[in-house]
């Protein structure tokens, strides 16, 4: 049994009343009674949060806070807890229907996350689904909040649109996505209608029960809309149950509620969430695990570790027949192995220490920030970021992406003394090193506008049918003035590339073993691997390589001191020299003995053996992308392995294709020796 010191996300429902009567919400039930949380409970929650700050404090987890009388006065002291706990984030969900007074706008501007409930871009439809909502109220309030932040010079909250999908709005999701972009939302979060709430015969139908045509419309809108959202810098984050249900129905599958030995739901919610409702109930997940029989006089610590939730934690960790009934049918979590869940639980911050964890923490003293707690991009145009060097670090698939990520992540943790690390790369903020970085697979930032038009045209005609070639496109488009050297003098670009033959071979195997289908026929991979690899290398692999590499090579001269190109082979042969070169290129001051020691320690932690141990400890590969349990993301990294499998004909074809771009294959193949 594992207890927690505090949930990662703690929600407080100050009151359960609401100013709307949404067609799918239990609050619309005529028998619904609005409760307000008692002063004594609020006092105890305040003391608890003061002593045990969660990562995110949600000041409302149900009801509509802004419709509570004097809500600003009642929540003020909780917001002020950010002073003693500056890393604690504040979140709120609101329908933004009330005409906000200036002091309310100022209060909302202090939140880090602002979740706005909007189901439609059409005023009549929004009003019909969520009567008597008026879209103009939400639009005006968002404008007021942004205006306040601009005038005060503060960062606005990260706005997320929460959209409940049903047969009512399914055919207008494209408009909802466009509306989110028009209003400057950073995230769009789709939820399925909660069908456990009785809606009556005329109630809205969710993904499972809407008719086929309507369901098809949802699929089509998502397929067409997600790339557009990305192009506008908006993250698409469907609720887990939404995605799960969507995929099952799209693939004509039924959910499997049977659990064999060792199988469980890989769900961290009972360890990471507690929502204190106004009526005294405590909720422990989105899937409906809650306890309404809790004695409000119990200490909060006992409430977050009450018997109900402990039984769920134990059942999930035991797996098989012990998986709790509610979890079996819950679409919020995927089936997996208990080992995977146990590894993830052990990595959580705020788990009450036990001997196992203490032993491990001696060698690995950082807690791991769960992926779900990683905030989206902050606004990179604020004063704080203007003082740092904007770096972008690009790699080819299978060319040291994770090695680079973890080196810088551990180095910054060592230098800054922060007690946690994250395990997903994308945007990293390293003020102690003097830079922030975008870290992805991608082409040279701004290539399409700064490259020679003839060459860009030729490049556009190449096979680029692999999302990994240019995964950073949306972010770069959003922040061209930050990351593109031709628009920002301070921008720095690092590109790590590998010899094309090893890169193609490694990427081919990686795609075949990836947990997601990536265009490799797995039957053929099993039966005729070498022939298949050679065909792939000639027809696809080399063009995918060139489609990325050539953008950097083409810009090399113009970029001058803004671009540092590093060979993967050199990095693997002499990481100390290469990482120091990168740090110097980014202007990081690493001269002091302490910082030199931090570099040495980061190199040690990211050695192949220690990273394998790290994978074993977490129960997943570094990238979390391997198809089979126990597979590692860390391969030997050795150069020249292509020689065992790539035929002379394939080499000749690749050589000829590269020559069309003025490249000499042999210049990539020299194997360096460590300095
Ligand atoms: S009911 Fe669902 S969300 Fe809740 S603990 Fe079980 S699997 Fe997780």
Boltz pocket constraint, residues with backbone or C-beta under 6 A from the ligand:
constraints:
  - pocket:
      binder: B
      contacts: [[A, 265], [A, 267], [A, 268], [A, 269], [A, 270], [A, 284], [A, 285], [A, 286], [A, 287], [A, 288], [A, 289], [A, 312], [A, 326], [A, 327], [A, 328], [A, 330], [A, 331], [A, 332], [A, 333]]
      max_distance: 6.0
